[in-house]
Amino acid sequence: MNLEELRAEIDNIDDNLLQDFAQRMNVVGQIGLEKKSEGLPTLDPAREREKLADIVTKLPPEMEQYGYTLWSMLFEISRSYQSSLNPQPSALRKDIERAIVDTQPLFPPAATVACQGVEGAYSQLACEKLFKHPQVMYFKTFESVFSAIENGFCDYAVLPLENSTAGSVKEIYDLMLSHSSFKIVRSTRLKVDHNLVAKKGTKMSDIKEIFSHPQAISQCAKFLDAMPGVKITACENTAAAAEAVAKSERTDVAAISSYNCVELYGLERLAADIQDRSNNYTRFICISKKLEIYPGADKTSLMLVLPHRPGALYQILGRFYALGMNLIKLESRPLPDREFEFMFYFDLETSVYSDEFIRLVDDLDAICEEFQYLGSYSEVI
């Protein structure tokens, strides 16, 4: 058979598959209704294992893995379809619907906002991008920023989550595990242009030590590699590094910081745009103690703890795929005191008003061991 004949045969097979698929989903729906009437859960793991084992035995060895993958996805789609036929609003869904109604239509122009670092920090610049008139309160550590929100010292907090060059800020993800009393209400991306700054009169040849935050140091690796013999010292914040240089009695030190710190601390810029990549962006999240969902929210963040078994992550990804949701971020962090078990962080691109979003929210209890809904929000460009 030639290519066209083979394609025609495939089309005929697909037509039959479509009819069988529609018939199967119809029966799936009936099973879902029967389970509901008997008070049974949608997921029956023993039945699925039995079916998958049977399917594998009926396929040639070279097709076993492909068949296993296909039917696993089919089961995920079937459960999603059953849930859509038996909508049972979850407590989380009710909270989200209440937040949509109760949240003001406009993001507040002024608020008390917690940031890590000191004046001139990139978090402050991101804060000023999110709020027109923020009253910024500075804290030494990210832990203190989370505590400020939990204890009601500030209305909001702005935290760096990831950088396009250096990757995720792991400390923030770890703190999310230990602090549950917060919700993400907005995010923004800030173009980060790093500068080498020092006291006025300092020359490049004078520098023996450079201070900055580990993320900034990582983002400027090539520039720093070209300065052999110079000691690189990490500190808690880029602006704090600039402030320390300004207050130091030494004349052989410099800092990597934003240009704002030059005028702020009476320094001089020795080199501009020293980051490895010109398109160097950091994504910041704005968090609040209260769940707030502003109009236009099209991103949702979740933290899920999945069963410690093969295919668990694949199944949740299959659910996202079945619902047509775009996964734009996946991060894993080890769970404290639990060997080789992980928390998975997901950023999903989906409108908070869509039916697919509602179906996912209602199904979260059934598809994972533990979960934390972190919020639905939009991103300020």
DOZAMI-132112 format. One record per residue (C-alpha): residue number from 1; residue in one letter; z negated, x, y negated. Coordinates in steps of 0.25 Angstrom, whole numbers, plus 5000, padded with zeros to 4 digits. Last residue first. Layout:
// residues N
<kese NUM; a; <Z; X; Y>>
...
This chain:
// residues 381
<kese 381; i; <4870; 5013; 4825>>
<kese 380; v; <4858; 5004; 4826>>
<kese 379; e; <4857; 5000; 4841>>
<kese 378; s; <4853; 4986; 4846>>
<kese 377; y; <4841; 4981; 4853>>
<kese 376; s; <4836; 4975; 4866>>
<kese 375; g; <4822; 4980; 4871>>
<kese 374; l; <4814; 4990; 4880>>
<kese 373; y; <4813; 4980; 4892>>
<kese 372; q; <4804; 4987; 4902>>
<kese 371; f; <4807; 4986; 4917>>
<kese 370; e; <4800; 4988; 4930>>
<kese 369; e; <4805; 4986; 4945>>
<kese 368; c; <4819; 4983; 4941>>
<kese 367; i; <4830; 4972; 4944>>
<kese 366; a; <4821; 4960; 4945>>
<kese 365; d; <4813; 4961; 4933>>
<kese 364; l; <4825; 4965; 4925>>
<kese 363; d; <4833; 4952; 4928>>
<kese 362; d; <4830; 4943; 4917>>
<kese 361; v; <4833; 4954; 4907>>
<kese 360; l; <4846; 4957; 4914>>
<kese 359; r; <4850; 4943; 4913>>
<kese 358; i; <4847; 4942; 4899>>
<kese 357; f; <4855; 4954; 4896>>
<kese 356; e; <4867; 4949; 4903>>
<kese 355; d; <4866; 4936; 4896>>
<kese 354; s; <4868; 4943; 4883>>
<kese 353; y; <4859; 4942; 4871>>
<kese 352; v; <4852; 4955; 4872>>
<kese 351; s; <4866; 4961; 4871>>
<kese 350; t; <4869; 4972; 4881>>
<kese 349; e; <4869; 4988; 4881>>
<kese 348; l; <4859; 4992; 4890>>
<kese 347; d; <4849; 5004; 4888>>
<kese 346; f; <4842; 5007; 4901>>
<kese 345; y; <4829; 5016; 4904>>
<kese 344; f; <4826; 5018; 4919>>
<kese 343; m; <4812; 5022; 4923>>
<kese 342; f; <4811; 5031; 4935>>
<kese 341; e; <4804; 5034; 4948>>
<kese 340; f; <4804; 5047; 4954>>
<kese 339; e; <4789; 5047; 4955>>
<kese 338; r; <4781; 5037; 4948>>
<kese 337; d; <4770; 5042; 4939>>
<kese 336; p; <4778; 5041; 4926>>
<kese 335; l; <4792; 5035; 4928>>
<kese 334; p; <4804; 5045; 4927>>
<kese 333; r; <4814; 5042; 4916>>
<kese 332; s; <4828; 5036; 4917>>
<kese 331; e; <4838; 5033; 4906>>
<kese 330; l; <4850; 5024; 4906>>
<kese 329; k; <4857; 5021; 4893>>
<kese 328; i; <4870; 5013; 4889>>
<kese 327; l; <4870; 5003; 4901>>
<kese 326; n; <4880; 4992; 4897>>
<kese 325; m; <4877; 4979; 4903>>
<kese 324; g; <4887; 4970; 4911>>
<kese 323; l; <4877; 4963; 4919>>
<kese 322; a; <4882; 4968; 4932>>
<kese 321; y; <4881; 4982; 4926>>
<kese 320; f; <4867; 4981; 4921>>
<kese 319; r; <4863; 4976; 4935>>
<kese 318; g; <4871; 4987; 4942>>
<kese 317; l; <4863; 4997; 4933>>
<kese 316; i; <4850; 4990; 4939>>
<kese 315; q; <4855; 4991; 4953>>
<kese 314; y; <4860; 5006; 4951>>
<kese 313; l; <4846; 5010; 4946>>
<kese 312; a; <4839; 5004; 4959>>
<kese 311; g; <4850; 5010; 4968>>
<kese 310; p; <4841; 5018; 4976>>
<kese 309; r; <4826; 5015; 4975>>
<kese 308; h; <4814; 5016; 4966>>
<kese 307; p; <4815; 5002; 4960>>
<kese 306; l; <4819; 5003; 4945>>
<kese 305; v; <4810; 5004; 4933>>
<kese 304; l; <4818; 4999; 4921>>
<kese 303; m; <4817; 5002; 4906>>
<kese 302; l; <4827; 4994; 4897>>
<kese 301; s; <4834; 4995; 4884>>
<kese 300; t; <4843; 4984; 4879>>
<kese 299; k; <4855; 4985; 4869>>
<kese 298; d; <4863; 4974; 4862>>
<kese 297; a; <4853; 4969; 4852>>
<kese 296; g; <4861; 4962; 4842>>
<kese 295; p; <4850; 4954; 4835>>
<kese 294; y; <4836; 4961; 4836>>
<kese 293; i; <4827; 4961; 4848>>
<kese 292; e; <4813; 4964; 4846>>
<kese 291; l; <4802; 4967; 4857>>
<kese 290; k; <4790; 4971; 4850>>
<kese 289; k; <4784; 4985; 4851>>
<kese 288; s; <4796; 4991; 4844>>
<kese 287; i; <4806; 5002; 4847>>
<kese 286; c; <4818; 5008; 4839>>
<kese 285; i; <4826; 5017; 4848>>
<kese 284; f; <4833; 5029; 4844>>
<kese 283; r; <4846; 5035; 4849>>
<kese 282; t; <4849; 5050; 4845>>
<kese 281; y; <4863; 5054; 4842>>
<kese 280; n; <4870; 5068; 4842>>
<kese 279; n; <4885; 5066; 4840>>
<kese 278; s; <4887; 5080; 4834>>
<kese 277; r; <4882; 5086; 4847>>
<kese 276; d; <4874; 5099; 4849>>
<kese 275; q; <4865; 5096; 4837>>
<kese 274; i; <4865; 5106; 4826>>
<kese 273; d; <4870; 5096; 4815>>
<kese 272; a; <4865; 5105; 4803>>
<kese 271; a; <4860; 5119; 4803>>
<kese 270; l; <4850; 5126; 4793>>
<kese 269; r; <4845; 5113; 4786>>
<kese 268; e; <4834; 5116; 4777>>
<kese 267; l; <4820; 5110; 4776>>
<kese 266; g; <4812; 5103; 4766>>
<kese 265; y; <4805; 5094; 4776>>
<kese 264; l; <4812; 5080; 4773>>
<kese 263; e; <4824; 5087; 4767>>
<kese 262; v; <4828; 5094; 4780>>
<kese 261; c; <4821; 5084; 4789>>
<kese 260; n; <4832; 5074; 4786>>
<kese 259; y; <4842; 5083; 4792>>
<kese 258; s; <4837; 5080; 4806>>
<kese 257; s; <4829; 5090; 4814>>
<kese 256; i; <4830; 5104; 4821>>
<kese 255; a; <4820; 5113; 4816>>
<kese 254; a; <4819; 5127; 4811>>
<kese 253; v; <4809; 5139; 4811>>
<kese 252; d; <4809; 5153; 4806>>
<kese 251; t; <4803; 5150; 4792>>
<kese 250; r; <4789; 5148; 4798>>
<kese 249; e; <4778; 5141; 4789>>
<kese 248; s; <4781; 5128; 4796>>
<kese 247; k; <4780; 5115; 4788>>
<kese 246; a; <4795; 5113; 4787>>
<kese 245; v; <4798; 5118; 4801>>
<kese 244; a; <4787; 5108; 4806>>
<kese 243; e; <4794; 5097; 4798>>
<kese 242; a; <4807; 5100; 4804>>
<kese 241; a; <4802; 5100; 4818>>
<kese 240; a; <4794; 5086; 4815>>
<kese 239; a; <4808; 5081; 4811>>
<kese 238; t; <4814; 5085; 4824>>
<kese 237; n; <4802; 5079; 4832>>
<kese 236; e; <4792; 5083; 4843>>
<kese 235; c; <4794; 5098; 4844>>
<kese 234; a; <4803; 5107; 4852>>
<kese 233; t; <4804; 5122; 4849>>
<kese 232; i; <4817; 5130; 4850>>
<kese 231; k; <4814; 5145; 4848>>
<kese 230; v; <4826; 5152; 4842>>
<kese 229; g; <4831; 5165; 4850>>
<kese 228; p; <4845; 5160; 4852>>
<kese 227; m; <4850; 5150; 4841>>
<kese 226; a; <4863; 5145; 4847>>
<kese 225; d; <4856; 5138; 4858>>
<kese 224; l; <4849; 5130; 4847>>
<kese 223; f; <4863; 5124; 4842>>
<kese 222; k; <4867; 5121; 4856>>
<kese 221; a; <4854; 5114; 4859>>
<kese 220; c; <4854; 5105; 4847>>
<kese 219; q; <4852; 5091; 4854>>
<kese 218; s; <4841; 5098; 4863>>
<kese 217; i; <4833; 5103; 4852>>
<kese 216; a; <4834; 5089; 4845>>
<kese 215; q; <4829; 5082; 4858>>
<kese 214; p; <4818; 5093; 4859>>
<kese 213; h; <4813; 5090; 4845>>
<kese 212; s; <4814; 5101; 4835>>
<kese 211; f; <4809; 5115; 4831>>
<kese 210; i; <4817; 5128; 4830>>
<kese 209; e; <4812; 5142; 4830>>
<kese 208; k; <4816; 5156; 4826>>
<kese 207; i; <4825; 5153; 4814>>
<kese 206; d; <4827; 5163; 4804>>
<kese 205; s; <4842; 5165; 4807>>
<kese 204; m; <4845; 5151; 4804>>
<kese 203; k; <4839; 5153; 4790>>
<kese 202; t; <4827; 5147; 4784>>
<kese 201; g; <4827; 5146; 4768>>
<kese 200; k; <4823; 5132; 4768>>
<kese 199; k; <4814; 5129; 4781>>
<kese 198; a; <4822; 5124; 4793>>
<kese 197; v; <4831; 5114; 4798>>
<kese 196; l; <4841; 5114; 4810>>
<kese 195; n; <4848; 5100; 4809>>
<kese 194; h; <4851; 5090; 4820>>
<kese 193; d; <4860; 5078; 4817>>
<kese 192; v; <4856; 5066; 4825>>
<kese 191; k; <4864; 5053; 4824>>
<kese 190; l; <4855; 5042; 4826>>
<kese 189; r; <4857; 5031; 4836>>
<kese 188; t; <4849; 5018; 4834>>
<kese 187; s; <4840; 5008; 4843>>
<kese 186; r; <4834; 4995; 4841>>
<kese 185; v; <4822; 4986; 4846>>
<kese 184; i; <4817; 4994; 4858>>
<kese 183; k; <4804; 4988; 4863>>
<kese 182; f; <4790; 4994; 4864>>
<kese 181; s; <4777; 4992; 4872>>
<kese 180; s; <4781; 4999; 4885>>
<kese 179; h; <4777; 5013; 4882>>
<kese 178; s; <4775; 5022; 4894>>
<kese 177; l; <4789; 5021; 4899>>
<kese 176; m; <4796; 5021; 4885>>
<kese 175; l; <4788; 5034; 4883>>
<kese 174; d; <4797; 5041; 4894>>
<kese 173; y; <4810; 5036; 4888>>
<kese 172; i; <4805; 5041; 4874>>
<kese 171; e; <4802; 5055; 4880>>
<kese 170; k; <4815; 5056; 4887>>
<kese 169; v; <4823; 5056; 4874>>
<kese 168; s; <4837; 5054; 4880>>
<kese 167; g; <4848; 5063; 4878>>
<kese 166; a; <4850; 5076; 4871>>
<kese 165; t; <4864; 5074; 4865>>
<kese 164; s; <4865; 5059; 4863>>
<kese 163; n; <4850; 5057; 4860>>
<kese 162; e; <4841; 5047; 4866>>
<kese 161; l; <4829; 5038; 4863>>
<kese 160; p; <4824; 5042; 4850>>
<kese 159; l; <4812; 5033; 4845>>
<kese 158; v; <4811; 5024; 4833>>
<kese 157; a; <4798; 5015; 4833>>
<kese 156; y; <4795; 5001; 4827>>
<kese 155; d; <4784; 4992; 4821>>
<kese 154; c; <4774; 5004; 4821>>
<kese 153; f; <4759; 5005; 4824>>
<kese 152; g; <4760; 4994; 4834>>
<kese 151; n; <4753; 5001; 4845>>
<kese 150; e; <4765; 5001; 4854>>
<kese 149; i; <4774; 5005; 4843>>
<kese 148; a; <4766; 5017; 4839>>
<kese 147; s; <4763; 5020; 4853>>
<kese 146; f; <4778; 5022; 4855>>
<kese 145; v; <4779; 5031; 4843>>
<kese 144; s; <4767; 5039; 4848>>
<kese 143; e; <4774; 5042; 4861>>
<kese 142; f; <4786; 5047; 4853>>
<kese 141; t; <4777; 5057; 4847>>
<kese 140; k; <4773; 5062; 4833>>
<kese 139; f; <4773; 5048; 4826>>
<kese 138; y; <4780; 5045; 4813>>
<kese 137; m; <4779; 5031; 4806>>
<kese 136; v; <4792; 5027; 4799>>
<kese 135; q; <4792; 5015; 4789>>
<kese 134; p; <4806; 5011; 4791>>
<kese 133; h; <4814; 5005; 4780>>
<kese 132; k; <4829; 5003; 4785>>
<kese 131; f; <4825; 5004; 4799>>
<kese 130; l; <4834; 5008; 4811>>
<kese 129; k; <4841; 5020; 4804>>
<kese 128; e; <4828; 5024; 4797>>
<kese 127; c; <4822; 5024; 4811>>
<kese 126; a; <4833; 5033; 4817>>
<kese 125; l; <4830; 5043; 4805>>
<kese 124; q; <4815; 5042; 4808>>
<kese 123; s; <4818; 5045; 4823>>
<kese 122; y; <4826; 5057; 4819>>
<kese 121; a; <4814; 5063; 4812>>
<kese 120; g; <4814; 5066; 4797>>
<kese 119; e; <4799; 5061; 4795>>
<kese 118; v; <4791; 5065; 4807>>
<kese 117; g; <4792; 5063; 4822>>
<kese 116; q; <4792; 5050; 4831>>
<kese 115; c; <4795; 5037; 4824>>
<kese 114; a; <4787; 5024; 4822>>
<kese 113; v; <4793; 5013; 4813>>
<kese 112; t; <4786; 5004; 4803>>
<kese 111; a; <4797; 4994; 4799>>
<kese 110; a; <4808; 4991; 4789>>
<kese 109; p; <4822; 4986; 4791>>
<kese 108; p; <4818; 4976; 4803>>
<kese 107; f; <4829; 4973; 4812>>
<kese 106; l; <4836; 4960; 4808>>
<kese 105; p; <4836; 4947; 4816>>
<kese 104; q; <4821; 4947; 4818>>
<kese 103; t; <4816; 4947; 4832>>
<kese 102; d; <4810; 4934; 4837>>
<kese 101; v; <4822; 4927; 4844>>
<kese 100; i; <4827; 4940; 4851>>
<kese 99; a; <4813; 4944; 4855>>
<kese 98; r; <4810; 4930; 4861>>
<kese 97; e; <4823; 4932; 4870>>
<kese 96; i; <4818; 4946; 4874>>
<kese 95; d; <4805; 4941; 4878>>
<kese 94; k; <4810; 4929; 4886>>
<kese 93; r; <4820; 4939; 4893>>
<kese 92; l; <4808; 4948; 4896>>
<kese 91; a; <4800; 4936; 4902>>
<kese 90; s; <4812; 4933; 4911>>
<kese 89; p; <4822; 4922; 4910>>
<kese 88; q; <4826; 4916; 4923>>
<kese 87; p; <4841; 4915; 4924>>
<kese 86; n; <4845; 4911; 4939>>
<kese 85; l; <4860; 4912; 4938>>
<kese 84; s; <4860; 4925; 4931>>
<kese 83; s; <4850; 4931; 4940>>
<kese 82; q; <4859; 4928; 4952>>
<kese 81; y; <4871; 4935; 4945>>
<kese 80; s; <4862; 4947; 4942>>
<kese 79; r; <4858; 4947; 4957>>
<kese 78; s; <4872; 4947; 4961>>
<kese 77; i; <4877; 4958; 4952>>
<kese 76; e; <4866; 4967; 4958>>
<kese 75; f; <4870; 4963; 4972>>
<kese 74; l; <4885; 4966; 4969>>
<kese 73; m; <4881; 4980; 4963>>
<kese 72; s; <4873; 4983; 4976>>
<kese 71; w; <4885; 4978; 4983>>
<kese 70; l; <4895; 4987; 4977>>
<kese 69; t; <4886; 4999; 4978>>
<kese 68; y; <4883; 4997; 4993>>
<kese 67; g; <4898; 4995; 4995>>
<kese 66; y; <4902; 5008; 4988>>
<kese 65; q; <4891; 5015; 4996>>
<kese 64; e; <4896; 5010; 5009>>
<kese 63; m; <4911; 5012; 5007>>
<kese 62; e; <4913; 5026; 5014>>
<kese 61; p; <4904; 5021; 5026>>
<kese 60; p; <4913; 5008; 5028>>
<kese 59; l; <4906; 4996; 5024>>
<kese 58; k; <4899; 4985; 5032>>
<kese 57; t; <4886; 4994; 5034>>
<kese 56; v; <4885; 4995; 5019>>
<kese 55; i; <4886; 4980; 5016>>
<kese 54; d; <4874; 4978; 5026>>
<kese 53; a; <4865; 4988; 5020>>
<kese 52; l; <4868; 4982; 5006>>
<kese 51; k; <4865; 4968; 5011>>
<kese 50; e; <4852; 4972; 5017>>
<kese 49; r; <4848; 4979; 5005>>
<kese 48; e; <4852; 4967; 4996>>
<kese 47; r; <4844; 4958; 5005>>
<kese 46; a; <4831; 4967; 5004>>
<kese 45; p; <4833; 4968; 4989>>
<kese 44; d; <4833; 4953; 4986>>
<kese 43; l; <4834; 4952; 4971>>
<kese 42; t; <4835; 4938; 4965>>
<kese 41; p; <4821; 4935; 4968>>
<kese 40; l; <4817; 4923; 4977>>
<kese 39; g; <4811; 4910; 4971>>
<kese 38; e; <4818; 4901; 4982>>
<kese 37; s; <4826; 4894; 4971>>
<kese 36; k; <4829; 4907; 4964>>
<kese 35; k; <4834; 4913; 4977>>
<kese 34; e; <4843; 4901; 4979>>
<kese 33; l; <4849; 4902; 4965>>
<kese 32; g; <4851; 4917; 4967>>
<kese 31; i; <4858; 4914; 4981>>
<kese 30; q; <4867; 4904; 4975>>
<kese 29; g; <4871; 4914; 4964>>
<kese 28; v; <4874; 4925; 4975>>
<kese 27; v; <4882; 4915; 4982>>
<kese 26; n; <4891; 4913; 4970>>
<kese 25; m; <4891; 4928; 4968>>
<kese 24; r; <4897; 4930; 4982>>
<kese 23; q; <4908; 4919; 4979>>
<kese 22; a; <4912; 4926; 4966>>
<kese 21; f; <4912; 4940; 4973>>
<kese 20; d; <4920; 4935; 4985>>
<kese 19; q; <4930; 4929; 4976>>
<kese 18; l; <4930; 4942; 4968>>
<kese 17; l; <4931; 4950; 4980>>
<kese 16; n; <4943; 4942; 4985>>
<kese 15; d; <4951; 4944; 4972>>
<kese 14; d; <4947; 4959; 4973>>
<kese 13; i; <4953; 4960; 4987>>
<kese 12; n; <4966; 4954; 4981>>
<kese 11; d; <4966; 4964; 4970>>
<kese 10; i; <4963; 4976; 4979>>
<kese 9; e; <4975; 4972; 4987>>
<kese 8; a; <4984; 4971; 4975>>
<kese 7; r; <4979; 4985; 4971>>
<kese 6; l; <4983; 4991; 4984>>
<kese 5; e; <4997; 4985; 4983>>
<kese 4; e; <4998; 4991; 4969>>
<kese 3; l; <4994; 5004; 4974>>
<kese 2; n; <5003; 5005; 4986>>
<kese 1; m; <5000; 5000; 5000>>
